Amino acid sequence: MGSFSIWHWLIVLLVIILVFGTAKLKNMGKDMGGAIKGFKEGMKDGTDDVASKVDDRRQVPGQTIDVQAKEKNPASNV
């Protein structure tokens, strides 16, 4: 009563194929593969976005950044 042999796994596979059918199993596999691929691309895009934001914050020597400063009005906080 140890581990399952190859014959046990073949019988389980046969029962699964009979219950679900090959077309449904093929579609499930295709959907699962698409979901994994989408997840990997999302993770890759997420790291690329972070890297691009870090690169955008670096200041290039000799480049002037023009900004307009706003003064804080103490009367507006009351």
N, C-alpha and C positions, 0 to 999 in steps of 0.2 A: 504494500500500500504506500509506495514511495511516489516518485515523480511519474508523470504521464509519459507513455511511449509515443513514438511517431504515429502508431495506429490510432491511438486515442485522439490525437490532434487532427488526423485525417477525417475521422468520423465527425468530430466537432465542426470542421470546415465544411463537410458535406451537408450537415444539418443546417448550417448557416446559409449555404447556397440555396438549399431547398426552401428555406423559410423566406428569404429576402429576394432571391432571384439574382441572376448575374447582372441584369441591366441596372437594378437599383443599387447593387454593390459598386458597379462601375461609376454611377453618378455620385454616390457618396464619396468614393475615392477621389474623383475629380474635384468635388466641392472642398474636400479636406485639403487637397494639394493647393487649390486656389487660395484658401484661407491662410495656409502657412506661408505661401509666397507673398500675399498681401501684407501679412504681419512682418515678414522679414524686410520688405520694401519700406514699410512704415517706420521700422526701427532704424533703417539706414537713412531715411529722409530726416528723421529726428536728430540724428547725430550730425548730419550735414547742416541742418538749420542752426544748431548750436555753434558749430565751427564757423559758419558764415557770420553769425552775430559777433563772435569774438574777433574775427578778422575785420569787421566793419568798425569796431571800436578802437582799433589801433590807429594812431595818428601817424600819417606819413610825414617825414621830415621835409620842411619847406612848404607844406600845405597849410594855408590859413583857413580856419573855420570861423565864419562870421555868424555871430549870434546876437540877439537883442535881449538884454536883461530887463526884467520887470522889477520895479521897486515895490516893496511891501508897504502897504498903507496901514499903519497901526489903528486908524480910526475904523477900518472896515471889520476888524475882528471883534468889536464890541457888540 
